[in-house]
């Protein structure tokens, strides 16, 4: 390609772009709405993550409380099943011979 042809191609590329000074009101409205939706989703994702972390922390605390209560009850009553509907205790057929960890709970519908 000689330099004239090359210059013409470059000139053609430059002249194919229309000189636009401003978006149309419809284009501006569409892009503003899209940007608003994106920002809203990002904000909601942040809020959801904070809520998720809070629930994870609360779950961990509740599990620790569960372990403490079941250990206390197992120390008092031994390894037993507990009916969570009425609090009735029943023996476990083959209790595990180890240090107490978690009291087994049995839920029956009444």
Secondary structure, 3 states (H helix, E strand, C coil): CCHHHHHHHHHHHHHHCCCCCCCCHHHHHHHHHHHHHHHHHHHHHHHHHHHHHHHHHHHHHHHHHHHHHHHHHHHHHCCEEEECCCCCEEECCCCCCCCCCCCEEECCCC
